[in-house]
Amino acid sequence: MQNNNQRRPLKVRSLGAFQQLAQQLSKTTITPNQISLLSLVFATAAAACFWLLAAGGSVFWFWGVALCIQLRLVCNLLDGMVAIEGGKTTQSGELFNEIPDRIADPLILVSAGYATQLTGGMELGWVAGLLAVFTAYLRSLAVSIGAPADFRGPMAKQQRMAVITLAAVISVFETWFWHEHWLLFYALILIVLGSIWTSIRRTLAAYRYLEAR
């Protein structure tokens, strides 16, 4: 797992409920790496819900999307807490921390593009997915050449997933007005634009830090 200097700052980490849950998990045989892999299972489930929507399934699959995304984020939170606060760090932990996320983000976003069932939605989902990976690549690249880990947004992982979750919840009611999933479409546009700006900000921050040394 990440050390404290390269750890994503999350206020929810200080909530008592999550601290207690992490403590309980730390006392079991469950490892942080297993929790990281479980996050990918939930991301796959969210993508499956999107595919069911793309195939003409019930709009209530949107609630399945929202639930699975939030469960994925809970796993992302707990794996680090169990590893660091629970004293269960492993040498391979960073692999399990990063690789599932690099798969999960595009898996969800690309599937969301297909679920819009709109012209251009598929392409939009692919662009959003690629940019999600690119923003993470910039952070890893900056660290590898001596800059601090940069988790700034406006479209870091938590913000991207918050936008998709909110769009999914509201989209259940969107069919009262029209059949296409325009809200999801515009959510993807927001993620694309925000990810571009995030990439620019992270690149400039790394450049300024390295040049100032």
TIKE-528724 format. One record per residue: residue in three letters; x, y, z of N, C-alpha, C in turn. Coordinates in Angstrom, 3 decimals, always signed. Each point is the difference from the previous one (the first is absolute). Layout:
VOMI   rest        npx        npy        npz       capx       capy       capz        cpx        cpy        cpz
VOMI    Ala          X          Y          Z          X          Y          Z          X          Y          Z
...
END
This chain:
VOMI   rest        npx        npy        npz       capx       capy       capz        cpx        cpy        cpz
VOMI    Met     +0.838     -1.200     +0.000     -0.838     +1.200     +0.000     +0.873     +1.250     +0.000
VOMI    Gln     -0.614     +1.147     -0.185     +0.729     +1.253     -0.059     +0.486     +0.401     +1.380
VOMI    Asn     +1.170     +0.657     +0.029     +0.415     +0.562     +1.266     -0.770     +1.283     +0.246
VOMI    Asn     +0.189     +0.589     +1.172     -0.815     +1.159     +0.376     +0.222     +1.206     -0.896
VOMI    Asn     +1.203     +0.119     -0.603     +0.281     +1.136     -0.862     -0.634     -0.145     -1.371
VOMI    Gln     -0.385     -1.202     -0.359     -0.598     -0.241     -1.303     -1.429     -0.510     +0.138
VOMI    Arg     -0.632     +0.342     +1.086     -1.338     -0.498     +0.290     -1.037     +1.054     -0.331
VOMI    Arg     -1.064     -0.424     -0.648     -1.064     +0.920     -0.383     -0.648     +0.593     +1.253
VOMI    Pro     -0.072     +1.330     +0.119     -0.630     +0.610     +1.180     -1.520     -0.143     -0.053
VOMI    Leu     -0.560     -0.706     +0.984     -1.436     -0.238     +0.052     -0.531     +0.311     +1.395
VOMI    Lys     -0.956     +0.913     +0.074     -0.574     +0.354     +1.294     -0.792     -1.149     +0.613
VOMI    Val     -0.616     -0.832     -0.853     -0.831     -1.095     +0.524     +0.842     -1.029     +0.752
VOMI    Arg     +1.321     +0.036     -0.206     +0.876     -0.943     +0.684     -0.053     +0.194     +1.516
VOMI    Ser     -0.354     +1.208     +0.426     -0.033     +0.293     +1.433     -1.344     -0.313     +0.644
VOMI    Leu     -0.980     -0.423     -0.806     -1.314     -0.323     +0.559     +0.076     -1.260     +0.858
VOMI    Gly     -0.668     +0.062     +1.134     +0.058     -1.102     +0.947     -0.465     -1.321     -0.561
VOMI    Ala     -1.056     +0.030     -0.825     -0.547     -1.241     -0.541     +1.027     -0.726     -0.860
VOMI    Phe     +0.718     +0.744     -0.837     +1.004     -0.623     -0.854     +1.221     -0.440     +0.798
VOMI    Gln     +0.364     +0.784     +0.998     +1.131     -0.394     +0.841     -0.305     -1.297     +0.740
VOMI    Gln     -1.214     -0.105     +0.501     -0.391     -1.213     +0.717     -0.045     -1.202     -0.939
VOMI    Leu     -0.544     +0.207     -1.204     -0.066     -1.085     -0.967     +1.404     -0.453     -0.398
VOMI    Ala     +0.888     +0.961     -0.207     +1.379     -0.339     -0.361     +0.691     -0.772     +1.122
VOMI    Gln     -0.264     +0.387     +1.232     +0.575     -0.711     +1.141     -0.495     -1.438     +0.060
VOMI    Gln     -1.288     -0.175     -0.252     -0.566     -1.351     +0.026     +0.591     -0.853     -1.124
VOMI    Leu     +0.152     +0.579     -1.163     +0.576     -0.738     -1.123     +1.463     -0.345     +0.251
VOMI    Ser     +0.684     +0.896     +0.694     +1.414     -0.232     +0.302     +0.200     -1.217     +0.891
VOMI    Lys     -1.020     -0.348     +0.779     +0.091     -1.139     +0.916     -0.329     -1.329     -0.679
VOMI    Thr     -0.431     +0.071     -1.251     -0.360     -1.207     -0.737     +1.157     -0.418     -0.906
VOMI    Thr     -0.205     -1.067     -0.746     +1.008     -0.457     -0.958     -0.105     +0.710     -1.342
VOMI    Ile     -0.957     +0.909     -0.115     -0.169     +0.755     -1.241     +1.179     +0.949     -0.180
VOMI    Thr     +0.572     +0.004     -1.189     +1.162     +0.848     -0.266     -0.404     +1.254     -0.782
VOMI    Pro     +0.803     +1.061     +0.087     -0.279     +1.196     -0.800     -0.052     -0.307     -1.495
VOMI    Asn     +0.848     -0.913     -0.452     +0.004     -0.345     -1.423     -1.319     -0.639     -0.427
VOMI    Gln     -0.572     -0.792     +0.864     -1.299     -0.610     -0.309     -1.097     +1.057     -0.076
VOMI    Ile     +0.074     +0.988     +0.882     -0.980     +1.091     -0.023     +0.152     +0.806     -1.289
VOMI    Ser     +1.241     +0.205     -0.434     +0.242     +0.718     -1.258     -0.610     -0.746     -1.179
VOMI    Leu     +0.144     -1.321     -0.009     -0.575     -0.802     -1.076     -1.525     +0.020     +0.055
VOMI    Leu     -0.541     +0.057     +1.210     -1.453     +0.064     +0.145     -0.544     +1.287     -0.610
VOMI    Ser     +0.775     +1.074     +0.073     -0.441     +1.264     -0.602     -0.202     -0.169     -1.505
VOMI    Leu     +0.840     -0.831     -0.618     -0.136     -0.250     -1.432     -1.248     -0.825     -0.293
VOMI    Val     -0.353     -0.882     +0.908     -1.234     -0.783     -0.153     -1.205     +0.930     -0.012
VOMI    Phe     -0.038     +0.961     +0.925     -1.114     +0.947     +0.044     -0.011     +0.901     -1.239
VOMI    Ala     +1.183     +0.395     -0.480     +0.065     +0.816     -1.216     -0.544     -0.778     -1.195
VOMI    Thr     +0.330     -1.288     -0.059     -0.516     -0.849     -1.076     -1.516     -0.130     +0.094
VOMI    Ala     -0.503     -0.095     +1.217     -1.452     -0.080     +0.197     -0.681     +1.294     -0.456
VOMI    Ala     +0.630     +1.149     +0.286     -0.549     +1.279     -0.461     -0.028     +0.048     -1.521
VOMI    Ala     +1.082     -0.463     -0.618     +0.051     -0.033     -1.463     -1.069     -0.926     -0.561
VOMI    Ala     -0.221     -1.131     +0.670     -1.032     -0.937     -0.453     -1.381     +0.650     +0.039
VOMI    Cys     -0.250     +0.779     +1.038     -1.281     +0.719     +0.089     -0.151     +0.977     -1.165
VOMI    Phe     +1.082     +0.679     -0.354     -0.044     +0.905     -1.149     -0.287     -0.755     -1.288
VOMI    Trp     +0.611     -1.180     -0.150     -0.219     -0.781     -1.217     -1.437     -0.485     -0.077
VOMI    Leu     -0.583     -0.326     +1.133     -1.404     -0.404     +0.017     -0.894     +1.163     -0.430
VOMI    Leu     +0.379     +1.204     +0.420     -0.728     +1.191     -0.436     +0.159     +0.213     -1.499
VOMI    Ala     +1.226     -0.211     -0.504     +0.251     +0.162     -1.433     -0.809     -0.990     -0.827
VOMI    Ala     -0.297     -1.155     +0.610     -0.783     -1.034     -0.694     -1.496     +0.204     +0.159
VOMI    Gly     -0.388     +1.132     +0.601     -1.410     +0.303     +0.151     -0.605     -0.451     +1.305
VOMI    Gly     +0.843     -0.253     +0.987     -0.485     -0.450     +1.302     -0.684     +1.105     +0.779
VOMI    Ser     -0.548     -0.357     +1.141     -0.723     +0.945     +0.846     +0.907     +1.135     +0.477
VOMI    Val     -0.582     +1.190     +0.082     +0.771     +1.147     +0.479     +0.425     -0.173     +1.457
VOMI    Phe     -0.622     -0.928     +0.698     +0.382     -0.212     +1.389     +1.383     -0.624     +0.120
VOMI    Trp     +0.585     -0.458     -1.106     +1.394     -0.431     +0.016     +0.924     +1.170     +0.320
VOMI    Phe     -0.475     +1.225     -0.217     +0.794     +1.174     +0.371     +0.309     -0.004     +1.500
VOMI    Trp     -0.958     -0.440     +0.806     +0.251     -0.064     +1.442     +1.036     -1.072     +0.316
VOMI    Gly     +0.013     -1.067     -0.797     +1.045     -1.006     +0.148     +1.367     +0.586     -0.308
VOMI    Val     +0.050     +0.851     -1.026     +1.242     +0.696     -0.343     +0.486     +0.831     +1.183
VOMI    Ala     -0.896     +0.820     +0.538     +0.372     +0.897     +1.099     +0.490     -0.783     +1.208
VOMI    Leu     -0.696     -1.076     +0.346     +0.382     -0.805     +1.157     +1.372     -0.644     -0.205
VOMI    Cys     +0.206     -0.599     -1.164     +1.259     -0.695     -0.263     +1.187     +0.964     -0.048
VOMI    Ile     -0.207     +1.187     -0.547     +1.079     +0.989     -0.020     +0.384     +0.406     +1.408
VOMI    Gln     -0.993     +0.224     +0.853     +0.300     +0.397     +1.374     +0.680     -1.130     +0.769
VOMI    Leu     -0.385     -1.231     -0.255     +0.660     -1.138     +0.644     +1.439     -0.123     -0.486
VOMI    Arg     +0.214     +0.313     -1.259     +1.375     +0.013     -0.510     +0.841     +1.030     +0.746
VOMI    Leu     -0.551     +1.183     +0.196     +0.738     +1.052     +0.691     +0.252     -0.352     +1.467
VOMI    Val     -0.957     -0.682     +0.626     +0.204     -0.444     +1.377     +1.179     -0.972     +0.067
VOMI    Cys     +0.076     -0.907     -0.966     +1.139     -0.925     -0.053     +1.305     +0.760     -0.192
VOMI    Asn     -0.023     +1.024     -0.877     +1.193     +0.817     -0.218     +0.440     +0.705     +1.274
VOMI    Leu     -0.964     +0.351     +0.823     +0.305     +0.647     +1.274     +0.561     -1.006     +1.007
VOMI    Leu     -0.664     -1.136     +0.105     +0.348     -0.968     +1.037     +1.308     -0.727     -0.264
VOMI    Asp     +0.350     -0.220     -1.269     +1.247     -0.726     -0.238     +1.202     +0.752     +0.572
VOMI    Gly     +0.003     +1.322     -0.174     +1.085     +0.799     +0.552     -0.033     +0.067     +1.512
VOMI    Met     -1.192     +0.116     +0.564     -0.121     +0.085     +1.452     +0.418     -1.308     +0.669
VOMI    Val     -0.398     -1.116     -0.582     +0.396     -1.293     +0.559     +1.508     -0.199     -0.144
VOMI    Ala     +0.544     +0.465     -1.125     +1.435     -0.165     -0.235     +0.837     +0.863     +0.936
VOMI    Ile     -0.350     +1.276     +0.086     +0.845     +0.940     +0.751     -0.387     +0.057     +1.471
VOMI    Glu     -1.239     +0.372     +0.284     -0.415     +0.062     +1.398     -0.048     -1.391     +0.638
VOMI    Gly     -0.322     -1.007     -0.810     -0.086     -1.354     +0.531     +1.309     -0.751     -0.012
VOMI    Gly     +1.052     +0.627     -0.531     +1.315     -0.627     +0.000     +0.122     -1.218     -0.891
VOMI    Lys     -0.710     -0.004     -1.136     +0.020     -1.155     -0.893     +0.592     +0.334     -1.367
VOMI    Thr     +0.930     +0.920     -0.038     +0.613     +0.355     -1.269     +0.811     -1.172     -0.552
VOMI    Thr     +0.050     -0.075     -1.323     +0.788     -1.031     -0.674     +0.861     +0.654     -1.075
VOMI    Gln     +1.049     -0.702     -0.410     +0.888     +0.534     -1.031     -0.708     +0.144     -1.346
VOMI    Ser     -0.984     -0.851     -0.229     -0.720     +0.042     -1.275     -1.268     +0.848     +0.068
VOMI    Gly     -0.232     +0.627     +1.144     -1.237     +0.732     +0.206     -0.258     +1.092     -1.013
VOMI    Glu     +1.068     +0.668     -0.448     -0.188     +1.099     -0.951     -0.577     -0.497     -1.325
VOMI    Leu     +0.393     -1.195     -0.405     -0.558     -0.578     -1.221     -1.506     -0.191     +0.130
VOMI    Phe     -0.423     -0.555     +1.138     -1.420     -0.247     +0.218     -0.766     +1.302     +0.231
VOMI    Asn     +0.699     +1.018     +0.455     -0.635     +1.293     +0.214     -0.267     +0.718     -1.313
VOMI    Glu     +0.920     -0.132     -0.957     -0.082     +0.774     -1.234     -0.685     -0.742     -1.151
VOMI    Ile     +0.365     -1.249     -0.225     -0.492     -0.702     -1.192     -1.528     -0.130     -0.038
VOMI    Pro     -0.662     -0.410     +1.096     -1.471     -0.077     -0.067     -0.654     +1.336     -0.347
VOMI    Asp     +0.560     +1.103     +0.517     -0.566     +1.316     -0.309     +0.156     +0.343     -1.475
VOMI    Arg     +1.143     -0.373     -0.580     +0.226     +0.323     -1.409     -0.927     -0.796     -0.903
VOMI    Ile     -0.477     -1.133     +0.481     -0.981     -0.784     -0.758     -1.413     +0.497     +0.283
VOMI    Ala     -0.272     +0.298     +1.271     -1.358     +0.337     +0.433     -0.514     +1.300     -0.609
VOMI    Asp     +0.833     +1.025     -0.027     -0.462     +1.295     -0.506     -0.475     -0.076     -1.450
VOMI    Pro     +0.841     -0.467     -0.933     -0.501     -0.082     -1.384     -1.122     -1.009     -0.165
VOMI    Leu     -0.003     -1.062     +0.789     -1.067     -0.992     -0.091     -1.353     +0.651     +0.278
VOMI    Ile     -0.054     +0.826     +1.025     -1.246     +0.691     +0.355     -0.344     +1.087     -1.016
VOMI    Leu     +0.986     +0.809     -0.359     -0.277     +1.153     -0.851     -0.336     -0.400     -1.433
VOMI    Val     +0.713     -0.979     -0.532     -0.306     -0.466     -1.355     -1.397     -0.618     -0.042
VOMI    Ser     -0.321     -0.797     +1.010     -1.334     -0.606     +0.061     -1.083     +1.066     +0.113
VOMI    Ala     +0.294     +1.065     +0.745     -0.956     +1.104     +0.115     -0.256     +0.639     -1.363
VOMI    Gly     +1.042     +0.092     -0.807     -0.168     +0.566     -1.342     -0.968     -0.805     -0.846
VOMI    Tyr     +0.119     -1.317     +0.060     -0.929     -0.858     -0.750     -1.419     +0.116     +0.568
VOMI    Ala     -0.097     +0.165     +1.320     -1.321     +0.047     +0.639     -0.780     +1.256     -0.350
VOMI    Thr     +0.683     +1.047     -0.469     -0.734     +1.216     -0.370     -0.955     -0.264     -1.150
VOMI    Gln     +0.364     -0.951     -0.853     -0.804     -0.334     -1.185     -0.204     +1.215     -0.897
VOMI    Leu     +1.000     +0.863     -0.022     -0.052     +1.218     -0.794     +1.149     +0.024     -0.996
VOMI    Thr     -0.197     +0.677     -1.111     +1.071     +0.164     -0.981     +1.183     +0.721     +0.644
VOMI    Gly     +1.151     -0.583     -0.095     +1.191     +0.587     +0.602     +0.244     -0.446     +1.423
VOMI    Gly     -0.974     -0.651     +0.610     +0.160     -0.425     +1.388     +1.092     -1.032     +0.177
VOMI    Met     +0.074     -0.948     -0.922     +1.026     -1.033     +0.062     +1.389     +0.630     -0.056
VOMI    Glu     +0.206     +0.892     -0.960     +1.300     +0.655     -0.141     +0.327     +0.847     +1.220
VOMI    Leu     -1.011     +0.660     +0.526     +0.189     +0.826     +1.185     +0.449     -0.839     +1.198
VOMI    Gly     -0.599     -1.176     +0.155     +0.392     -0.890     +1.077     +1.444     -0.447     -0.118
VOMI    Trp     +0.423     -0.311     -1.231     +1.386     -0.414     -0.211     +0.971     +1.135     +0.316
VOMI    Val     -0.338     +1.212     -0.418     +0.875     +1.142     +0.298     +0.093     +0.221     +1.507
VOMI    Ala     -1.134     -0.080     +0.692     -0.006     +0.171     +1.455     +0.847     -1.076     +0.675
VOMI    Gly     -0.126     -1.240     -0.477     +0.775     -1.087     +0.576     +1.498     +0.179     -0.208
VOMI    Leu     +0.388     +0.400     -1.198     +1.416     +0.213     -0.295     +0.568     +1.157     +0.822
VOMI    Leu     -0.770     +1.059     +0.144     +0.472     +1.143     +0.786     +0.115     -0.347     +1.481
VOMI    Ala     -0.882     -0.873     +0.479     +0.097     -0.435     +1.401     +1.328     -0.714     +0.243
VOMI    Val     +0.383     -0.844     -0.942     +1.287     -0.693     +0.111     +1.152     +0.991     -0.140
VOMI    Phe     -0.165     +0.973     -0.891     +1.071     +0.974     -0.249     +0.269     +0.869     +1.224
VOMI    Thr     -1.050     +0.424     +0.697     +0.218     +0.827     +1.193     +0.776     -0.784     +1.062
VOMI    Ala     -0.308     -1.294     +0.123     +0.731     -0.837     +0.951     +1.443     -0.211     -0.465
VOMI    Tyr     +0.188     -0.129     -1.302     +1.356     -0.144     -0.549     +0.841     +1.227     +0.317
VOMI    Leu     -0.577     +1.175     -0.140     +0.742     +1.229     +0.296     +0.447     +0.041     +1.464
VOMI    Arg     -0.884     -0.430     +0.886     +0.372     -0.052     +1.430     +1.158     -0.966     +0.225
VOMI    Ser     -0.087     -1.189     -0.580     +1.061     -0.997     +0.174     +1.303     +0.460     -0.639
VOMI    Leu     -0.100     +0.620     -1.169     +1.190     +0.507     -0.679     +0.682     +1.065     +0.837
VOMI    Ala     -0.787     +0.928     +0.549     +0.565     +1.068     +0.819     +0.760     -0.570     +1.197
VOMI    Val     -0.575     -0.998     +0.654     +0.656     -0.628     +1.148     +1.293     -0.680     -0.426
VOMI    Ser     -0.025     -0.659     -1.157     +1.171     -0.750     -0.454     +1.186     +0.901     -0.325
VOMI    Ile     -0.258     +1.285     -0.292     +1.103     +0.908     -0.329     +0.256     +1.011     +1.117
VOMI    Gly     -0.578     -0.275     +1.178     +0.379     +0.774     +1.176     -0.983     +1.028     +0.494
VOMI    Ala     -1.155     +0.136     -0.635     -1.017     +0.950     +0.476     -0.930     -0.692     +0.995
VOMI    Pro     -0.709     +0.788     +0.814     -0.930     -0.620     +0.952     -1.207     -0.610     -0.713
VOMI    Ala     -0.622     -0.969     +0.644     -1.242     -0.568     -0.528     -1.061     +1.097     -0.022
VOMI    Asp     -0.653     +0.155     -1.137     -0.958     +1.087     -0.194     -1.385     -0.589     -0.262
VOMI    Phe     -0.899     +0.202     +0.949     -1.349     -0.548     -0.118     -1.029     +1.087     -0.312
VOMI    Arg     +0.458     +1.163     -0.423     -0.916     +1.107     -0.243     -0.973     -0.316     -1.125
VOMI    Gly     -1.147     +0.667     +0.041     -1.030     -0.153     -1.013     +0.092     +1.115     -1.018
VOMI    Pro     -1.152     +0.363     -0.568     -1.365     -0.216     +0.494     -0.617     -1.356     -0.317
VOMI    Met     +0.724     -0.881     -0.712     -0.576     -1.304     -0.323     +0.973     -1.113     +0.367
VOMI    Ala     +0.372     -0.031     +1.285     +0.713     -1.160     +0.518     -1.003     -1.147     +0.127
VOMI    Lys     +0.480     -1.161     +0.429     -0.862     -1.190     +0.009     -1.297     +0.222     +0.763
VOMI    Gln     +0.085     +0.561     +1.214     -1.208     +0.173     +0.807     -1.010     +0.921     -0.676
VOMI    Gln     +0.507     +1.065     -0.642     -0.908     +0.934     -0.668     -0.657     -0.644     -1.224
VOMI    Arg     +0.789     -0.780     -0.750     -0.577     -0.678     -1.171     -1.121     -0.945     +0.421
VOMI    Met     +0.270     -0.773     +1.025     -0.989     -0.974     +0.446     -1.202     +0.684     +0.656
VOMI    Ala     +0.219     +1.148     +0.634     -1.117     +0.739     +0.583     -0.932     +0.512     -1.089
VOMI    Val     +0.584     +0.500     -1.091     -0.809     +0.501     -1.122     -0.815     -1.129     -0.618
VOMI    Ile     +0.634     -1.151     -0.231     -0.713     -1.133     -0.598     -1.071     -0.527     +0.946
VOMI    Thr     +0.304     -0.057     +1.290     -0.983     -0.485     +0.981     -1.219     +0.907     +0.033
VOMI    Leu     +0.236     +1.307     +0.059     -1.110     +0.952     +0.039     -0.828     -0.083     -1.275
VOMI    Ala     +0.683     -0.090     -1.132     -0.719     -0.105     -1.272     -0.837     -1.274     -0.048
VOMI    Ala     +0.538     -1.090     +0.524     -0.719     -1.274     -0.008     -1.259     +0.066     +0.860
VOMI    Val     +0.121     +0.599     +1.178     -1.148     +0.091     +0.912     -1.117     +0.835     -0.617
VOMI    Ile     +0.363     +1.140     -0.562     -1.015     +0.903     -0.548     -0.578     -0.552     -1.303
VOMI    Ser     +0.803     -0.785     -0.732     -0.445     -0.525     -1.296     -1.192     -0.935     +0.121
VOMI    Val     -0.204     -0.573     +1.178     -1.174     -0.849     +0.211     -1.271     +0.802     -0.265
VOMI    Phe     +0.024     +1.269     +0.376     -1.180     +0.860     -0.155     -0.012     +0.747     -1.329
VOMI    Glu     +1.123     -0.053     -0.714     +0.114     +0.714     -1.261     -0.993     -0.528     -1.034
VOMI    Thr     -0.334     -1.292     +0.083     -0.900     -0.602     -0.983     -1.423     +0.536     +0.107
VOMI    Trp     -0.290     +0.757     +1.052     -1.312     +0.645     +0.087     -0.144     +1.068     -1.078
VOMI    Phe     +1.129     +0.494     -0.512     -0.006     +1.108     -0.944     +0.443     -0.416     -1.397
VOMI    Trp     +1.007     -0.863     -0.101     +0.445     -0.502     -1.300     +0.657     -1.361     +0.192
VOMI    His     +0.127     -0.727     -1.109     +0.467     -1.388     +0.073     +1.519     -0.129     -0.057
VOMI    Glu     +0.665     +0.947     -0.643     +1.451     -0.071     -0.081     +0.614     +0.413     +1.331
VOMI    His     +1.240     -0.416     +0.195     +0.685     +0.300     +1.261     +0.930     +1.209     -0.178
VOMI    Trp     -0.635     +1.153     -0.177     +0.758     +1.225     -0.230     +0.822     +0.410     +1.210
VOMI    Leu     -0.517     -0.235     +1.176     +0.716     +0.400     +1.210     +1.335     -0.738     +0.106
VOMI    Leu     -0.023     -1.279     -0.300     +1.233     -0.781     +0.008     +0.962     +0.495     -1.072
VOMI    Phe     -0.549     +0.364     -1.145     +0.805     +0.533     -1.104     +0.719     +1.281     +0.427
VOMI    Tyr     -0.746     +0.916     +0.620     +0.605     +1.260     +0.429     +0.961     -0.208     +1.170
VOMI    Ala     -0.263     -1.006     +0.822     +0.933     -0.321     +1.091     +1.350     -0.429     -0.573
VOMI    Leu     -0.032     -0.771     -1.073     +1.245     -0.425     -0.649     +0.739     +1.184     -0.632
VOMI    Ile     -0.762     +0.929     -0.567     +0.637     +1.210     -0.537     +0.707     +0.757     +1.122
VOMI    Leu     -0.671     +0.127     +1.142     +0.595     +0.679     +1.147     +1.273     -0.712     +0.453
VOMI    Ile     -0.029     -1.315     +0.018     +1.176     -0.766     +0.412     +1.145     +0.190     -0.989
VOMI    Val     -0.319     -0.001     -1.297     +1.040     +0.202     -1.009     +0.646     +1.369     +0.159
VOMI    Leu     -0.817     +1.034     +0.077     +0.543     +1.355     +0.129     +0.769     +0.164     +1.311
VOMI    Gly     -0.554     -0.524     +1.084     +0.676     +0.096     +1.293     +1.295     -0.789     +0.028
VOMI    Ser     +0.031     -1.137     -0.692     +1.220     -0.812     -0.035     +1.105     +0.685     -0.802
VOMI    Ile     -0.392     +0.686     -1.057     +0.990     +0.762     -0.774     +0.617     +1.085     +0.877
VOMI    Trp     -0.840     +0.708     +0.732     +0.494     +1.052     +0.877     +0.845     -0.583     +1.137
VOMI    Thr     -0.412     -1.145     +0.519     +0.773     -0.673     +1.041     +1.382     -0.381     -0.525
VOMI    Ser     +0.051     -0.510     -1.210     +1.278     -0.390     -0.607     +0.919     +1.201     -0.159
VOMI    Ile     -0.566     +1.109     -0.440     +0.797     +1.227     -0.157     +0.532     +0.463     +1.357
VOMI    Arg     -0.858     +0.013     +1.011     +0.414     +0.452     +1.331     +1.101     -0.885     +0.582
VOMI    Arg     -0.145     -1.304     -0.150     +1.008     -0.921     +0.548     +1.330     +0.126     -0.745
VOMI    Thr     -0.080     +0.194     -1.313     +1.220     +0.166     -0.785     +0.735     +1.269     +0.396
VOMI    Leu     -0.734     +1.097     +0.115     +0.619     +1.271     +0.378     +0.573     -0.050     +1.411
VOMI    Ala     -0.706     -0.647     +0.911     +0.489     -0.097     +1.387     +1.300     -0.791     +0.057
VOMI    Ala     +0.066     -1.093     -0.740     +1.228     -0.798     -0.026     +1.147     +0.779     -0.634
VOMI    Tyr     -0.304     +0.706     -1.088     +1.024     +0.803     -0.682     +0.565     +1.077     +0.925
VOMI    Arg     -0.880     +0.707     +0.672     +0.446     +1.084     +0.876     +0.815     -0.543     +1.174
VOMI    Tyr     -0.416     -1.128     +0.557     +0.733     -0.573     +1.118     +1.389     -0.449     -0.422
VOMI    Leu     +0.085     -0.677     -1.140     +1.293     -0.528     -0.457     +0.945     +1.125     -0.408
VOMI    Glu     -0.538     +1.020     -0.644     +0.843     +1.120     -0.412     +0.462     +0.846     +1.175
VOMI    Ala     -0.724     -0.026     +1.092     +0.359     +0.812     +1.170     +1.028     -0.668     +0.901
VOMI    Arg     +0.288     -1.257     -0.242     +0.947     -0.711     +0.873     +1.418     +0.468     -0.229
END
